[in-house]
Amino acid sequence: MNTTKIKGNWNELKGKLKQKYATLTDDDLLFAEGKQDELVGRLQEKLGKSEEEIHKIISDL
């Protein structure tokens, strides 16, 4: 996951993720610098996907 890309476009990516996965909340998508692993963990738990799948989902947006 390219964290530079995520930081720069996070609001846009967050909106796309919420459209694609209606169960996600703002709290699930809270991005704090240096805590990317926590974000991925929350998404894994909420979506039931592996870490690699989460990285691919975000990269494909």
Backbone as CSV, one residue per row, in Angstrom:
resi,resn,N_x,N_y,N_z,CA_x,CA_y,CA_z,C_x,C_y,C_z
1,MET,0.851,-1.165,0.000,0.000,0.000,0.000,0.895,1.225,0.000
2,ASN,0.660,2.127,-0.917,1.451,3.344,-1.025,0.878,4.392,-0.071
3,THR,1.539,4.590,1.081,1.000,5.492,2.087,1.013,6.941,1.633
4,THR,1.934,7.321,0.772,1.945,8.688,0.252,0.693,8.942,-0.560
5,LYS,0.317,8.000,-1.403,-0.903,8.119,-2.200,-2.128,8.179,-1.290
6,ILE,-2.139,7.348,-0.267,-3.280,7.317,0.646,-3.431,8.653,1.363
7,LYS,-2.341,9.181,1.903,-2.422,10.452,2.635,-2.952,11.564,1.744
8,GLY,-2.478,11.626,0.521,-2.854,12.707,-0.369,-4.284,12.634,-0.858
9,ASN,-4.821,11.433,-0.995,-6.148,11.254,-1.562,-7.111,10.561,-0.603
10,TRP,-6.842,10.596,0.696,-7.608,9.771,1.615,-9.088,10.100,1.599
11,ASN,-9.476,11.364,1.546,-10.907,11.689,1.555,-11.608,11.096,0.344
12,GLU,-10.960,11.166,-0.799,-11.538,10.579,-2.017,-11.616,9.053,-1.895
13,LEU,-10.539,8.432,-1.439,-10.522,6.982,-1.278,-11.553,6.531,-0.253
14,LYS,-11.668,7.283,0.829,-12.630,6.962,1.878,-14.047,6.966,1.319
15,GLY,-14.368,7.956,0.514,-15.694,8.032,-0.096,-15.961,6.842,-1.008
16,LYS,-14.964,6.450,-1.781,-15.119,5.299,-2.684,-15.299,4.006,-1.898
17,LEU,-14.547,3.854,-0.809,-14.690,2.659,0.016,-16.079,2.594,0.647
18,LYS,-16.592,3.733,1.109,-17.922,3.756,1.718,-19.007,3.446,0.695
19,GLN,-18.809,3.872,-0.561,-19.769,3.544,-1.611,-19.744,2.053,-1.909
20,LYS,-18.547,1.486,-1.974,-18.388,0.075,-2.331,-18.806,-0.845,-1.182
21,TYR,-18.516,-0.432,0.033,-18.808,-1.239,1.222,-19.632,-0.394,2.190
22,ALA,-20.935,-0.475,2.061,-21.853,0.376,2.825,-21.752,0.160,4.335
23,THR,-21.193,-0.952,4.771,-21.100,-1.230,6.205,-19.986,-0.451,6.890
24,LEU,-19.100,0.160,6.117,-17.982,0.907,6.705,-18.456,2.247,7.258
25,THR,-17.918,2.603,8.413,-18.244,3.880,9.040,-17.027,4.802,8.995
26,ASP,-17.222,6.061,9.360,-16.103,7.000,9.431,-15.052,6.513,10.426
27,ASP,-15.497,5.909,11.530,-14.553,5.388,12.523,-13.716,4.256,11.943
28,ASP,-14.330,3.406,11.114,-13.588,2.316,10.477,-12.506,2.864,9.558
29,LEU,-12.772,4.007,8.964,-11.884,4.569,7.952,-10.995,5.688,8.472
30,LEU,-10.882,5.788,9.784,-10.034,6.810,10.393,-8.578,6.516,10.060
31,PHE,-7.927,7.458,9.376,-6.531,7.281,8.968,-5.658,8.226,9.759
32,ALA,-4.793,7.658,10.579,-3.841,8.456,11.346,-2.442,8.128,10.851
33,GLU,-1.663,9.152,10.614,-0.308,8.945,10.106,0.470,8.032,11.046
34,GLY,1.148,7.060,10.464,1.919,6.112,11.246,1.108,4.946,11.781
35,LYS,-0.203,4.941,11.519,-1.057,3.877,12.051,-1.802,3.158,10.931
36,GLN,-1.114,2.967,9.808,-1.720,2.296,8.670,-2.123,0.870,9.018
37,ASP,-1.318,0.211,9.870,-1.613,-1.175,10.246,-2.939,-1.267,10.996
38,GLU,-3.232,-0.270,11.827,-4.509,-0.257,12.541,-5.669,-0.115,11.565
39,LEU,-5.505,0.752,10.577,-6.536,0.937,9.555,-6.775,-0.368,8.800
40,VAL,-5.702,-1.007,8.368,-5.826,-2.267,7.637,-6.494,-3.318,8.522
41,GLY,-6.121,-3.374,9.784,-6.727,-4.325,10.724,-8.218,-4.108,10.880
42,ARG,-8.633,-2.847,11.000,-10.069,-2.545,11.111,-10.810,-2.980,9.852
43,LEU,-10.218,-2.697,8.690,-10.859,-3.074,7.431,-10.914,-4.595,7.283
44,GLN,-9.856,-5.289,7.689,-9.855,-6.746,7.632,-10.995,-7.312,8.468
45,GLU,-11.124,-6.808,9.679,-12.155,-7.299,10.588,-13.549,-7.008,10.046
46,LYS,-13.757,-5.807,9.577,-15.082,-5.385,9.123,-15.485,-6.075,7.817
47,LEU,-14.527,-6.254,6.895,-14.845,-6.804,5.582,-14.578,-8.306,5.476
48,GLY,-13.881,-8.872,6.456,-13.586,-10.299,6.428,-12.624,-10.678,5.309
49,LYS,-11.652,-9.813,5.053,-10.690,-10.044,3.979,-9.278,-10.089,4.551
50,SER,-8.356,-10.656,3.775,-6.961,-10.739,4.212,-6.276,-9.381,4.035
51,GLU,-5.110,-9.266,4.634,-4.338,-8.025,4.510,-4.012,-7.734,3.047
52,GLU,-3.636,-8.775,2.308,-3.316,-8.594,0.887,-4.531,-8.116,0.103
53,GLU,-5.704,-8.667,0.426,-6.925,-8.245,-0.262,-7.250,-6.776,0.031
54,ILE,-7.043,-6.360,1.274,-7.290,-4.957,1.647,-6.353,-4.042,0.876
55,HIS,-5.069,-4.403,0.811,-4.097,-3.596,0.059,-4.515,-3.494,-1.410
56,LYS,-4.981,-4.601,-1.974,-5.392,-4.607,-3.384,-6.630,-3.745,-3.588
57,ILE,-7.592,-3.834,-2.695,-8.809,-3.026,-2.796,-8.451,-1.547,-2.826
58,ILE,-7.593,-1.126,-1.895,-7.209,0.290,-1.810,-6.398,0.699,-3.040
59,SER,-5.487,-0.158,-3.470,-4.681,0.153,-4.659,-5.532,0.276,-5.908
60,ASP,-6.566,-0.555,-6.009,-7.421,-0.548,-7.209,-8.338,0.673,-7.287
61,LEU,-8.509,1.370,-6.166,-9.351,2.570,-6.189,-8.598,3.661,-6.881
